[in-house]
Amino acid sequence: MSRNPQLEAVFEARYVWENAVGPERAERLREYHRLLDEALVKAAITATSREELEDALVEAYREFRRAKRLEERAKLSRLR
């Protein structure tokens, strides 16, 4: 699935944050928020918050997450 590289980075950061454990989780959340803020600045959107951007991307992120999990499962099955 071809996407905007910036959008891919945001999705990847969110995925990593959601799957992080322990003290690493806070650092990953900061990185995810930084990428969201950069996307808002780059798009010159001043009236939109991080939360609104996340809401707008929820369906696309679900597709990304589903594809990522399928990819991980395929890698695991190849290792067996």
PDB file with SEQRES, HELIX, SHEET and CRYST1 records, atoms N, CA, C and O in Angstrom:
SEQRES   1 A   80  MET SER ARG ASN PRO GLN LEU GLU ALA VAL PHE GLU ALA          
SEQRES   2 A   80  ARG TYR VAL TRP GLU ASN ALA VAL GLY PRO GLU ARG ALA          
SEQRES   3 A   80  GLU ARG LEU ARG GLU TYR HIS ARG LEU LEU ASP GLU ALA          
SEQRES   4 A   80  LEU VAL LYS ALA ALA ILE THR ALA THR SER ARG GLU GLU          
SEQRES   5 A   80  LEU GLU ASP ALA LEU VAL GLU ALA TYR ARG GLU PHE ARG          
SEQRES   6 A   80  ARG ALA LYS ARG LEU GLU GLU ARG ALA LYS LEU SER ARG          
SEQRES   7 A   80  LEU ARG                                                      
HELIX    1 AA1 PRO A    5  GLU A   18  1                                  14    
HELIX    2 AA2 GLU A   24  LYS A   42  1                                  19    
HELIX    3 AA3 ARG A   50  LEU A   79  1                                  30    
CRYST1    1.000    1.000    1.000  90.00  90.00  90.00 P 1           1          
ATOM      1  N   MET A   1       0.848  -1.159   0.000  1.00  0.00           N  
ATOM      2  CA  MET A   1       0.000   0.000   0.000  1.00  0.00           C  
ATOM      3  C   MET A   1       0.903   1.235   0.000  1.00  0.00           C  
ATOM      4  O   MET A   1       1.699   1.426   0.920  1.00  0.00           O  
ATOM      5  N   SER A   2       0.781   2.045  -1.004  1.00  0.00           N  
ATOM      6  CA  SER A   2       1.613   3.223  -1.156  1.00  0.00           C  
ATOM      7  C   SER A   2       0.979   4.416  -0.462  1.00  0.00           C  
ATOM      8  O   SER A   2      -0.205   4.700  -0.642  1.00  0.00           O  
ATOM      9  N   ARG A   3       1.770   5.098   0.320  1.00  0.00           N  
ATOM     10  CA  ARG A   3       1.284   6.259   1.068  1.00  0.00           C  
ATOM     11  C   ARG A   3       2.314   7.372   1.018  1.00  0.00           C  
ATOM     12  O   ARG A   3       3.415   7.223   0.488  1.00  0.00           O  
ATOM     13  N   ASN A   4       1.923   8.452   1.571  1.00  0.00           N  
ATOM     14  CA  ASN A   4       2.803   9.577   1.787  1.00  0.00           C  
ATOM     15  C   ASN A   4       3.865   9.152   2.809  1.00  0.00           C  
ATOM     16  O   ASN A   4       3.510   8.587   3.843  1.00  0.00           O  
ATOM     17  N   PRO A   5       5.151   9.405   2.557  1.00  0.00           N  
ATOM     18  CA  PRO A   5       6.203   8.993   3.497  1.00  0.00           C  
ATOM     19  C   PRO A   5       6.025   9.587   4.900  1.00  0.00           C  
ATOM     20  O   PRO A   5       6.325   8.932   5.899  1.00  0.00           O  
ATOM     21  N   GLN A   6       5.545  10.806   4.966  1.00  0.00           N  
ATOM     22  CA  GLN A   6       5.327  11.433   6.270  1.00  0.00           C  
ATOM     23  C   GLN A   6       4.199  10.713   7.020  1.00  0.00           C  
ATOM     24  O   GLN A   6       4.289  10.496   8.228  1.00  0.00           O  
ATOM     25  N   LEU A   7       3.165  10.354   6.312  1.00  0.00           N  
ATOM     26  CA  LEU A   7       2.053   9.621   6.910  1.00  0.00           C  
ATOM     27  C   LEU A   7       2.512   8.241   7.368  1.00  0.00           C  
ATOM     28  O   LEU A   7       2.121   7.782   8.441  1.00  0.00           O  
ATOM     29  N   GLU A   8       3.331   7.583   6.570  1.00  0.00           N  
ATOM     30  CA  GLU A   8       3.886   6.281   6.953  1.00  0.00           C  
ATOM     31  C   GLU A   8       4.697   6.404   8.239  1.00  0.00           C  
ATOM     32  O   GLU A   8       4.608   5.546   9.118  1.00  0.00           O  
ATOM     33  N   ALA A   9       5.491   7.472   8.349  1.00  0.00           N  
ATOM     34  CA  ALA A   9       6.303   7.677   9.558  1.00  0.00           C  
ATOM     35  C   ALA A   9       5.417   7.875  10.778  1.00  0.00           C  
ATOM     36  O   ALA A   9       5.722   7.354  11.851  1.00  0.00           O  
ATOM     37  N   VAL A  10       4.331   8.615  10.632  1.00  0.00           N  
ATOM     38  CA  VAL A  10       3.388   8.827  11.735  1.00  0.00           C  
ATOM     39  C   VAL A  10       2.777   7.492  12.147  1.00  0.00           C  
ATOM     40  O   VAL A  10       2.723   7.176  13.335  1.00  0.00           O  
ATOM     41  N   PHE A  11       2.320   6.712  11.183  1.00  0.00           N  
ATOM     42  CA  PHE A  11       1.709   5.425  11.481  1.00  0.00           C  
ATOM     43  C   PHE A  11       2.714   4.474  12.139  1.00  0.00           C  
ATOM     44  O   PHE A  11       2.380   3.785  13.102  1.00  0.00           O  
ATOM     45  N   GLU A  12       3.924   4.441  11.626  1.00  0.00           N  
ATOM     46  CA  GLU A  12       4.959   3.572  12.190  1.00  0.00           C  
ATOM     47  C   GLU A  12       5.265   3.977  13.636  1.00  0.00           C  
ATOM     48  O   GLU A  12       5.412   3.121  14.508  1.00  0.00           O  
ATOM     49  N   ALA A  13       5.361   5.287  13.883  1.00  0.00           N  
ATOM     50  CA  ALA A  13       5.630   5.777  15.240  1.00  0.00           C  
ATOM     51  C   ALA A  13       4.493   5.398  16.187  1.00  0.00           C  
ATOM     52  O   ALA A  13       4.739   5.011  17.329  1.00  0.00           O  
ATOM     53  N   ARG A  14       3.262   5.507  15.723  1.00  0.00           N  
ATOM     54  CA  ARG A  14       2.130   5.125  16.571  1.00  0.00           C  
ATOM     55  C   ARG A  14       2.158   3.627  16.861  1.00  0.00           C  
ATOM     56  O   ARG A  14       1.917   3.209  17.993  1.00  0.00           O  
ATOM     57  N   TYR A  15       2.445   2.832  15.861  1.00  0.00           N  
ATOM     58  CA  TYR A  15       2.501   1.383  16.026  1.00  0.00           C  
ATOM     59  C   TYR A  15       3.586   1.000  17.037  1.00  0.00           C  
ATOM     60  O   TYR A  15       3.367   0.160  17.909  1.00  0.00           O  
ATOM     61  N   VAL A  16       4.740   1.619  16.907  1.00  0.00           N  
ATOM     62  CA  VAL A  16       5.851   1.337  17.822  1.00  0.00           C  
ATOM     63  C   VAL A  16       5.470   1.753  19.237  1.00  0.00           C  
ATOM     64  O   VAL A  16       5.743   1.020  20.188  1.00  0.00           O  
ATOM     65  N   TRP A  17       4.845   2.912  19.390  1.00  0.00           N  
ATOM     66  CA  TRP A  17       4.414   3.382  20.703  1.00  0.00           C  
ATOM     67  C   TRP A  17       3.391   2.416  21.322  1.00  0.00           C  
ATOM     68  O   TRP A  17       3.502   2.064  22.496  1.00  0.00           O  
ATOM     69  N   GLU A  18       2.411   1.996  20.542  1.00  0.00           N  
ATOM     70  CA  GLU A  18       1.377   1.103  21.062  1.00  0.00           C  
ATOM     71  C   GLU A  18       1.948  -0.243  21.498  1.00  0.00           C  
ATOM     72  O   GLU A  18       1.377  -0.902  22.367  1.00  0.00           O  
ATOM     73  N   ASN A  19       3.054  -0.652  20.913  1.00  0.00           N  
ATOM     74  CA  ASN A  19       3.640  -1.947  21.229  1.00  0.00           C  
ATOM     75  C   ASN A  19       4.864  -1.855  22.133  1.00  0.00           C  
ATOM     76  O   ASN A  19       5.501  -2.868  22.421  1.00  0.00           O  
ATOM     77  N   ALA A  20       5.194  -0.654  22.579  1.00  0.00           N  
ATOM     78  CA  ALA A  20       6.343  -0.462  23.470  1.00  0.00           C  
ATOM     79  C   ALA A  20       5.961  -0.853  24.895  1.00  0.00           C  
ATOM     80  O   ALA A  20       4.788  -0.848  25.268  1.00  0.00           O  
ATOM     81  N   VAL A  21       6.969  -1.185  25.670  1.00  0.00           N  
ATOM     82  CA  VAL A  21       6.746  -1.542  27.070  1.00  0.00           C  
ATOM     83  C   VAL A  21       7.688  -0.748  27.963  1.00  0.00           C  
ATOM     84  O   VAL A  21       8.743  -0.288  27.527  1.00  0.00           O  
ATOM     85  N   GLY A  22       7.287  -0.599  29.213  1.00  0.00           N  
ATOM     86  CA  GLY A  22       8.133   0.035  30.215  1.00  0.00           C  
ATOM     87  C   GLY A  22       8.436   1.493  29.926  1.00  0.00           C  
ATOM     88  O   GLY A  22       7.616   2.219  29.364  1.00  0.00           O  
ATOM     89  N   PRO A  23       9.632   1.906  30.322  1.00  0.00           N  
ATOM     90  CA  PRO A  23      10.008   3.323  30.189  1.00  0.00           C  
ATOM     91  C   PRO A  23      10.130   3.788  28.738  1.00  0.00           C  
ATOM     92  O   PRO A  23      10.067   4.984  28.457  1.00  0.00           O  
ATOM     93  N   GLU A  24      10.305   2.842  27.826  1.00  0.00           N  
ATOM     94  CA  GLU A  24      10.428   3.185  26.404  1.00  0.00           C  
ATOM     95  C   GLU A  24       9.123   3.784  25.865  1.00  0.00           C  
ATOM     96  O   GLU A  24       9.134   4.552  24.902  1.00  0.00           O  
ATOM     97  N   ARG A  25       8.018   3.430  26.489  1.00  0.00           N  
ATOM     98  CA  ARG A  25       6.699   3.854  26.028  1.00  0.00           C  
ATOM     99  C   ARG A  25       6.547   5.384  26.001  1.00  0.00           C  
ATOM    100  O   ARG A  25       6.007   5.933  25.041  1.00  0.00           O  
ATOM    101  N   ALA A  26       7.015   6.061  27.034  1.00  0.00           N  
ATOM    102  CA  ALA A  26       6.912   7.524  27.101  1.00  0.00           C  
ATOM    103  C   ALA A  26       7.734   8.184  25.991  1.00  0.00           C  
ATOM    104  O   ALA A  26       7.291   9.151  25.371  1.00  0.00           O  
ATOM    105  N   GLU A  27       8.914   7.659  25.750  1.00  0.00           N  
ATOM    106  CA  GLU A  27       9.764   8.201  24.683  1.00  0.00           C  
ATOM    107  C   GLU A  27       9.108   8.019  23.316  1.00  0.00           C  
ATOM    108  O   GLU A  27       9.137   8.921  22.479  1.00  0.00           O  
ATOM    109  N   ARG A  28       8.523   6.860  23.102  1.00  0.00           N  
ATOM    110  CA  ARG A  28       7.848   6.582  21.823  1.00  0.00           C  
ATOM    111  C   ARG A  28       6.629   7.475  21.641  1.00  0.00           C  
ATOM    112  O   ARG A  28       6.335   7.888  20.519  1.00  0.00           O  
ATOM    113  N   LEU A  29       5.918   7.781  22.714  1.00  0.00           N  
ATOM    114  CA  LEU A  29       4.766   8.682  22.633  1.00  0.00           C  
ATOM    115  C   LEU A  29       5.222  10.092  22.251  1.00  0.00           C  
ATOM    116  O   LEU A  29       4.574  10.755  21.441  1.00  0.00           O  
ATOM    117  N   ARG A  30       6.328  10.547  22.829  1.00  0.00           N  
ATOM    118  CA  ARG A  30       6.861  11.868  22.473  1.00  0.00           C  
ATOM    119  C   ARG A  30       7.221  11.932  20.990  1.00  0.00           C  
ATOM    120  O   ARG A  30       6.948  12.928  20.320  1.00  0.00           O  
ATOM    121  N   GLU A  31       7.832  10.866  20.483  1.00  0.00           N  
ATOM    122  CA  GLU A  31       8.202  10.818  19.061  1.00  0.00           C  
ATOM    123  C   GLU A  31       6.955  10.857  18.183  1.00  0.00           C  
ATOM    124  O   GLU A  31       6.922  11.569  17.180  1.00  0.00           O  
ATOM    125  N   TYR A  32       5.945  10.103  18.555  1.00  0.00           N  
ATOM    126  CA  TYR A  32       4.685  10.083  17.810  1.00  0.00           C  
ATOM    127  C   TYR A  32       4.046  11.475  17.799  1.00  0.00           C  
ATOM    128  O   TYR A  32       3.610  11.953  16.752  1.00  0.00           O  
ATOM    129  N   HIS A  33       3.993  12.117  18.954  1.00  0.00           N  
ATOM    130  CA  HIS A  33       3.414  13.467  19.028  1.00  0.00           C  
ATOM    131  C   HIS A  33       4.233  14.472  18.219  1.00  0.00           C  
ATOM    132  O   HIS A  33       3.677  15.373  17.591  1.00  0.00           O  
ATOM    133  N   ARG A  34       5.552  14.314  18.239  1.00  0.00           N  
ATOM    134  CA  ARG A  34       6.411  15.218  17.452  1.00  0.00           C  
ATOM    135  C   ARG A  34       6.090  15.097  15.967  1.00  0.00           C  
ATOM    136  O   ARG A  34       5.997  16.104  15.265  1.00  0.00           O  
ATOM    137  N   LEU A  35       5.923  13.874  15.491  1.00  0.00           N  
ATOM    138  CA  LEU A  35       5.613  13.668  14.070  1.00  0.00           C  
ATOM    139  C   LEU A  35       4.226  14.211  13.715  1.00  0.00           C  
ATOM    140  O   LEU A  35       4.038  14.762  12.630  1.00  0.00           O  
ATOM    141  N   LEU A  36       3.262  14.062  14.613  1.00  0.00           N  
ATOM    142  CA  LEU A  36       1.939  14.651  14.369  1.00  0.00           C  
ATOM    143  C   LEU A  36       2.037  16.166  14.272  1.00  0.00           C  
ATOM    144  O   LEU A  36       1.452  16.779  13.379  1.00  0.00           O  
ATOM    145  N   ASP A  37       2.785  16.769  15.203  1.00  0.00           N  
ATOM    146  CA  ASP A  37       2.953  18.227  15.188  1.00  0.00           C  
ATOM    147  C   ASP A  37       3.644  18.689  13.912  1.00  0.00           C  
ATOM    148  O   ASP A  37       3.260  19.705  13.335  1.00  0.00           O  
ATOM    149  N   GLU A  38       4.659  17.954  13.467  1.00  0.00           N  
ATOM    150  CA  GLU A  38       5.347  18.304  12.220  1.00  0.00           C  
ATOM    151  C   GLU A  38       4.393  18.238  11.027  1.00  0.00           C  
ATOM    152  O   GLU A  38       4.441  19.085  10.136  1.00  0.00           O  
ATOM    153  N   ALA A  39       3.541  17.238  11.021  1.00  0.00           N  
ATOM    154  CA  ALA A  39       2.579  17.096   9.922  1.00  0.00           C  
ATOM    155  C   ALA A  39       1.614  18.282   9.905  1.00  0.00           C  
ATOM    156  O   ALA A  39       1.274  18.791   8.837  1.00  0.00           O  
ATOM    157  N   LEU A  40       1.181  18.716  11.067  1.00  0.00           N  
ATOM    158  CA  LEU A  40       0.274  19.868  11.137  1.00  0.00           C  
ATOM    159  C   LEU A  40       0.966  21.137  10.661  1.00  0.00           C  
ATOM    160  O   LEU A  40       0.369  21.943   9.947  1.00  0.00           O  
ATOM    161  N   VAL A  41       2.220  21.316  11.054  1.00  0.00           N  
ATOM    162  CA  VAL A  41       2.975  22.500  10.634  1.00  0.00           C  
ATOM    163  C   VAL A  41       3.215  22.472   9.128  1.00  0.00           C  
ATOM    164  O   VAL A  41       3.029  23.479   8.444  1.00  0.00           O  
ATOM    165  N   LYS A  42       3.626  21.320   8.618  1.00  0.00           N  
ATOM    166  CA  LYS A  42       3.915  21.198   7.188  1.00  0.00           C  
ATOM    167  C   LYS A  42       2.672  21.469   6.341  1.00  0.00           C  
ATOM    168  O   LYS A  42       2.760  22.071   5.271  1.00  0.00           O  
ATOM    169  N   ALA A  43       1.523  21.024   6.825  1.00  0.00           N  
ATOM    170  CA  ALA A  43       0.273  21.234   6.090  1.00  0.00           C  
ATOM    171  C   ALA A  43      -0.310  22.623   6.347  1.00  0.00           C  
ATOM    172  O   ALA A  43      -1.341  22.985   5.780  1.00  0.00           O  
ATOM    173  N   ALA A  44       0.355  23.394   7.202  1.00  0.00           N  
ATOM    174  CA  ALA A  44      -0.091  24.741   7.552  1.00  0.00           C  
ATOM    175  C   ALA A  44      -1.523  24.738   8.090  1.00  0.00           C  
ATOM    176  O   ALA A  44      -2.335  25.602   7.758  1.00  0.00           O  
ATOM    177  N   ILE A  45      -1.805  23.750   8.921  1.00  0.00           N  
ATOM    178  CA  ILE A  45      -3.123  23.643   9.548  1.00  0.00           C  
ATOM    179  C   ILE A  45      -2.995  24.170  10.966  1.00  0.00           C  
ATOM    180  O   ILE A  45      -2.361  23.542  11.814  1.00  0.00           O  
ATOM    181  N   THR A  46      -3.589  25.307  11.220  1.00  0.00           N  
ATOM    182  CA  THR A  46      -3.454  25.916  12.537  1.00  0.00           C  
ATOM    183  C   THR A  46      -4.671  25.687  13.423  1.00  0.00           C  
ATOM    184  O   THR A  46      -4.560  25.777  14.645  1.00  0.00           O  
ATOM    185  N   ALA A  47      -5.810  25.399  12.847  1.00  0.00           N  
ATOM    186  CA  ALA A  47      -7.032  25.253  13.638  1.00  0.00           C  
ATOM    187  C   ALA A  47      -7.298  23.808  14.044  1.00  0.00           C  
ATOM    188  O   ALA A  47      -8.349  23.514  14.614  1.00  0.00           O  
ATOM    189  N   THR A  48      -6.374  22.913  13.764  1.00  0.00           N  
ATOM    190  CA  THR A  48      -6.567  21.514  14.058  1.00  0.00           C  
ATOM    191  C   THR A  48      -5.580  21.065  15.132  1.00  0.00           C  
ATOM    192  O   THR A  48      -4.416  21.466  15.124  1.00  0.00           O  
ATOM    193  N   SER A  49      -6.048  20.240  16.043  1.00  0.00           N  
ATOM    194  CA  SER A  49      -5.191  19.721  17.105  1.00  0.00           C  
ATOM    195  C   SER A  49      -4.672  18.331  16.728  1.00  0.00           C  
ATOM    196  O   SER A  49      -5.109  17.727  15.749  1.00  0.00           O  
ATOM    197  N   ARG A  50      -3.742  17.854  17.522  1.00  0.00           N  
ATOM    198  CA  ARG A  50      -3.234  16.491  17.340  1.00  0.00           C  
ATOM    199  C   ARG A  50      -4.365  15.482  17.378  1.00  0.00           C  
ATOM    200  O   ARG A  50      -4.436  14.569  16.555  1.00  0.00           O  
ATOM    201  N   GLU A  51      -5.247  15.665  18.350  1.00  0.00           N  
ATOM    202  CA  GLU A  51      -6.358  14.724  18.532  1.00  0.00           C  
ATOM    203  C   GLU A  51      -7.281  14.704  17.313  1.00  0.00           C  
ATOM    204  O   GLU A  51      -7.755  13.643  16.906  1.00  0.00           O  
ATOM    205  N   GLU A  52      -7.532  15.868  16.738  1.00  0.00           N  
ATOM    206  CA  GLU A  52      -8.378  15.928  15.550  1.00  0.00           C  
ATOM    207  C   GLU A  52      -7.695  15.251  14.355  1.00  0.00           C  
ATOM    208  O   GLU A  52      -8.350  14.584  13.555  1.00  0.00           O  
ATOM    209  N   LEU A  53      -6.400  15.428  14.247  1.00  0.00           N  
ATOM    210  CA  LEU A  53      -5.660  14.760  13.175  1.00  0.00           C  
ATOM    211  C   LEU A  53      -5.701  13.247  13.369  1.00  0.00           C  
ATOM    212  O   LEU A  53      -5.906  12.499  12.413  1.00  0.00           O  
ATOM    213  N   GLU A  54      -5.506  12.799  14.609  1.00  0.00           N  
ATOM    214  CA  GLU A  54      -5.596  11.364  14.894  1.00  0.00           C  
ATOM    215  C   GLU A  54      -6.973  10.820  14.520  1.00  0.00           C  
ATOM    216  O   GLU A  54      -7.082   9.748  13.925  1.00  0.00           O  
ATOM    217  N   ASP A  55      -8.015  11.558  14.869  1.00  0.00           N  
ATOM    218  CA  ASP A  55      -9.378  11.132  14.535  1.00  0.00           C  
ATOM    219  C   ASP A  55      -9.571  11.013  13.024  1.00  0.00           C  
ATOM    220  O   ASP A  55     -10.223  10.087  12.541  1.00  0.00           O  
ATOM    221  N   ALA A  56      -8.999  11.954  12.292  1.00  0.00           N  
ATOM    222  CA  ALA A  56      -9.140  11.943  10.834  1.00  0.00           C  
ATOM    223  C   ALA A  56      -8.391  10.762  10.205  1.00  0.00           C  
ATOM    224  O   ALA A  56      -8.758  10.291   9.128  1.00  0.00           O  
ATOM    225  N   LEU A  57      -7.351  10.294  10.877  1.00  0.00           N  
ATOM    226  CA  LEU A  57      -6.515   9.224  10.324  1.00  0.00           C  
ATOM    227  C   LEU A  57      -6.843   7.841  10.874  1.00  0.00           C  
ATOM    228  O   LEU A  57      -6.167   6.871  10.532  1.00  0.00           O  
ATOM    229  N   VAL A  58      -7.858   7.732  11.713  1.00  0.00           N  
ATOM    230  CA  VAL A  58      -8.119   6.477  12.412  1.00  0.00           C  
ATOM    231  C   VAL A  58      -8.343   5.300  11.458  1.00  0.00           C  
ATOM    232  O   VAL A  58      -7.787   4.226  11.690  1.00  0.00           O  
ATOM    233  N   GLU A  59      -9.118   5.458  10.417  1.00  0.00           N  
ATOM    234  CA  GLU A  59      -9.376   4.351   9.483  1.00  0.00           C  
ATOM    235  C   GLU A  59      -8.118   3.950   8.727  1.00  0.00           C  
ATOM    236  O   GLU A  59      -7.831   2.764   8.570  1.00  0.00           O  
ATOM    237  N   ALA A  60      -7.371   4.941   8.260  1.00  0.00           N  
ATOM    238  CA  ALA A  60      -6.133   4.647   7.534  1.00  0.00           C  
ATOM    239  C   ALA A  60      -5.134   3.946   8.450  1.00  0.00           C  
ATOM    240  O   ALA A  60      -4.415   3.047   8.015  1.00  0.00           O  
ATOM    241  N   TYR A  61      -5.088   4.360   9.724  1.00  0.00           N  
ATOM    242  CA  TYR A  61      -4.174   3.708  10.658  1.00  0.00           C  
ATOM    243  C   TYR A  61      -4.598   2.262  10.910  1.00  0.00           C  
ATOM    244  O   TYR A  61      -3.747   1.379  11.017  1.00  0.00           O  
ATOM    245  N   ARG A  62      -5.887   2.016  11.003  1.00  0.00           N  
ATOM    246  CA  ARG A  62      -6.354   0.630  11.193  1.00  0.00           C  
ATOM    247  C   ARG A  62      -5.894  -0.257  10.043  1.00  0.00           C  
ATOM    248  O   ARG A  62      -5.479  -1.395  10.261  1.00  0.00           O  
ATOM    249  N   GLU A  63      -5.965   0.255   8.836  1.00  0.00           N  
ATOM    250  CA  GLU A  63      -5.499  -0.505   7.674  1.00  0.00           C  
ATOM    251  C   GLU A  63      -3.995  -0.762   7.763  1.00  0.00           C  
ATOM    252  O   GLU A  63      -3.522  -1.863   7.481  1.00  0.00           O  
ATOM    253  N   PHE A  64      -3.251   0.280   8.163  1.00  0.00           N  
ATOM    254  CA  PHE A  64      -1.804   0.144   8.333  1.00  0.00           C  
ATOM    255  C   PHE A  64      -1.485  -0.928   9.366  1.00  0.00           C  
ATOM    256  O   PHE A  64      -0.642  -1.795   9.136  1.00  0.00           O  
ATOM    257  N   ARG A  65      -2.172  -0.862  10.515  1.00  0.00           N  
ATOM    258  CA  ARG A  65      -1.932  -1.811  11.598  1.00  0.00           C  
ATOM    259  C   ARG A  65      -2.265  -3.241  11.169  1.00  0.00           C  
ATOM    260  O   ARG A  65      -1.530  -4.178  11.481  1.00  0.00           O  
ATOM    261  N   ARG A  66      -3.362  -3.395  10.462  1.00  0.00           N  
ATOM    262  CA  ARG A  66      -3.753  -4.716   9.981  1.00  0.00           C  
ATOM    263  C   ARG A  66      -2.683  -5.273   9.028  1.00  0.00           C  
ATOM    264  O   ARG A  66      -2.299  -6.436   9.144  1.00  0.00           O  
ATOM    265  N   ALA A  67      -2.211  -4.460   8.105  1.00  0.00           N  
ATOM    266  CA  ALA A  67      -1.170  -4.889   7.163  1.00  0.00           C  
ATOM    267  C   ALA A  67       0.124  -5.216   7.899  1.00  0.00           C  
ATOM    268  O   ALA A  67       0.804  -6.185   7.562  1.00  0.00           O  
ATOM    269  N   LYS A  68       0.460  -4.422   8.886  1.00  0.00           N  
ATOM    270  CA  LYS A  68       1.684  -4.641   9.667  1.00  0.00           C  
ATOM    271  C   LYS A  68       1.617  -5.968  10.412  1.00  0.00           C  
ATOM    272  O   LYS A  68       2.591  -6.720  10.431  1.00  0.00           O  
ATOM    273  N   ARG A  69       0.480  -6.256  11.022  1.00  0.00           N  
ATOM    274  CA  ARG A  69       0.331  -7.517  11.757  1.00  0.00           C  
ATOM    275  C   ARG A  69       0.377  -8.721  10.821  1.00  0.00           C  
ATOM    276  O   ARG A  69       0.972  -9.745  11.157  1.00  0.00           O  
ATOM    277  N   LEU A  70      -0.247  -8.606   9.650  1.00  0.00           N  
ATOM    278  CA  LEU A  70      -0.183  -9.694   8.673  1.00  0.00           C  
ATOM    279  C   LEU A  70       1.255  -9.935   8.220  1.00  0.00           C  
ATOM    280  O   LEU A  70       1.683 -11.077   8.052  1.00  0.00           O  
ATOM    281  N   GLU A  71       1.981  -8.854   8.029  1.00  0.00           N  
ATOM    282  CA  GLU A  71       3.390  -8.950   7.632  1.00  0.00           C  
ATOM    283  C   GLU A  71       4.205  -9.643   8.722  1.00  0.00           C  
ATOM    284  O   GLU A  71       5.045 -10.493   8.424  1.00  0.00           O  
ATOM    285  N   GLU A  72       3.961  -9.282   9.985  1.00  0.00           N  
ATOM    286  CA  GLU A  72       4.692  -9.903  11.096  1.00  0.00           C  
ATOM    287  C   GLU A  72       4.364 -11.392  11.211  1.00  0.00           C  
ATOM    288  O   GLU A  72       5.252 -12.210  11.453  1.00  0.00           O  
ATOM    289  N   ARG A  73       3.100 -11.735  11.037  1.00  0.00           N  
ATOM    290  CA  ARG A  73       2.703 -13.150  11.095  1.00  0.00           C  
ATOM    291  C   ARG A  73       3.355 -13.955   9.968  1.00  0.00           C  
ATOM    292  O   ARG A  73       3.788 -15.089  10.172  1.00  0.00           O  
ATOM    293  N   ALA A  74       3.416 -13.358   8.792  1.00  0.00           N  
ATOM    294  CA  ALA A  74       4.038 -14.041   7.656  1.00  0.00           C  
ATOM    295  C   ALA A  74       5.515 -14.292   7.939  1.00  0.00           C  
ATOM    296  O   ALA A  74       6.033 -15.361   7.618  1.00  0.00           O  
ATOM    297  N   LYS A  75       6.196 -13.319   8.536  1.00  0.00           N  
ATOM    298  CA  LYS A  75       7.612 -13.501   8.878  1.00  0.00           C  
ATOM    299  C   LYS A  75       7.785 -14.618   9.893  1.00  0.00           C  
ATOM    300  O   LYS A  75       8.698 -15.435   9.776  1.00  0.00           O  
ATOM    301  N   LEU A  76       6.904 -14.655  10.896  1.00  0.00           N  
ATOM    302  CA  LEU A  76       6.996 -15.695  11.917  1.00  0.00           C  
ATOM    303  C   LEU A  76       6.764 -17.078  11.324  1.00  0.00           C  
ATOM    304  O   LEU A  76       7.459 -18.029  11.680  1.00  0.00           O  
ATOM    305  N   SER A  77       5.803 -17.196  10.431  1.00  0.00           N  
ATOM    306  CA  SER A  77       5.506 -18.509   9.845  1.00  0.00           C  
ATOM    307  C   SER A  77       6.657 -18.973   8.945  1.00  0.00           C  
ATOM    308  O   SER A  77       6.890 -20.176   8.820  1.00  0.00           O  
ATOM    309  N   ARG A  78       7.372 -18.043   8.322  1.00  0.00           N  
ATOM    310  CA  ARG A  78       8.528 -18.422   7.505  1.00  0.00           C  
ATOM    311  C   ARG A  78       9.687 -18.937   8.366  1.00  0.00           C  
ATOM    312  O   ARG A  78      10.502 -19.740   7.913  1.00  0.00           O  
ATOM    313  N   LEU A  79       9.745 -18.462   9.609  1.00  0.00           N  
ATOM    314  CA  LEU A  79      10.825 -18.879  10.508  1.00  0.00           C  
ATOM    315  C   LEU A  79      10.625 -20.284  11.062  1.00  0.00           C  
ATOM    316  O   LEU A  79      11.579 -20.914  11.518  1.00  0.00           O  
ATOM    317  N   ARG A  80       9.412 -20.768  11.027  1.00  0.00           N  
ATOM    318  CA  ARG A  80       9.115 -22.092  11.593  1.00  0.00           C  
ATOM    319  C   ARG A  80       9.589 -23.198  10.724  1.00  0.00           C  
ATOM    320  O   ARG A  80       9.414 -24.368  11.063  1.00  0.00           O  
TER     321      ARG A  80                                                      
END                                                                             
